[in-house]
């Protein structure tokens, strides 16, 4: 028997006693089996670790995404609150503000995660992703309503600015027309024409503003309305100054006219008074007749004679009641007048 065949059956121990032995092939299979178990166990652990790491990464990514969505939501909410406060009383319909206020009532007050963190890591990641999507949807709705409120406020402000501008234009137009009337009526009727030149300049400045195109923006409308208001104030002041100057001039003209009228009346009174009149009582005339029909003997036609001093009667046409004294005659260049003692005068 060959040695290779025998060692698969029996072997002697050191004492020469036979002992049981396993075939070499059996030992090789066993060793291979152990090695296979060890190899397979190591591969499973690596795969599990990789899977677990992937789950953790998915949760972390979902959490980061949800956090970003929450921060964006809160930023939009903060902006909306500012817009809501600024638009108070500055919108035509306050319903737009109430709609935004209702949305803000649902806004989270901090940046804590809002997703469902219960369940497996895969379930946690899914919950966080759903929360992020909901936040983004709410953010978009708040932003859209904020724009609606902003637009409503802008429309209201533009309407107010336009109305203010129109009112300023109306006031300046009225002031311009009034000033033009005063300017025309005061020509040549002021002591110093500088006041009228000031009014002319103010009217020209007002016309320049009135013919300029109306602005389109709120700030421009507001600035233009302020400039127009200033021009109206200046024009009104110039008109008042010109009116006062004309009134002063007219008062002076009235005073001069009154003085001239008084002087003319005095001159007329002086012209109406008789010239060369004397008042001599108890003296006879020089012997001339006291009527237009005079005689050389001093007798007056009509039966009245001059007589001696101290005697005589008043003529019937003179209207005197009693004669006490002589006739008093006065001679002018063309007419001889006689007057008795009570002031009756007649041609003689």
Secondary structure as UniProt FT lines:
FT   HELIX           3..6
FT   TURN            7..9
FT   STRAND          11..12
FT   TURN            14..15
FT   STRAND          18..19
FT   HELIX           24..86
FT   TURN            87..89
FT   HELIX           95..104
FT   TURN            105..106
FT   HELIX           121..185
FT   TURN            186..188
FT   HELIX           194..211
FT   HELIX           218..272
FT   TURN            296..297
FT   STRAND          299..300
FT   TURN            301..303
FT   STRAND          304..305
FT   TURN            309..310
FT   HELIX           316..318
FT   STRAND          328..331
FT   STRAND          336..339
FT   TURN            341..342
FT   STRAND          345..347
//
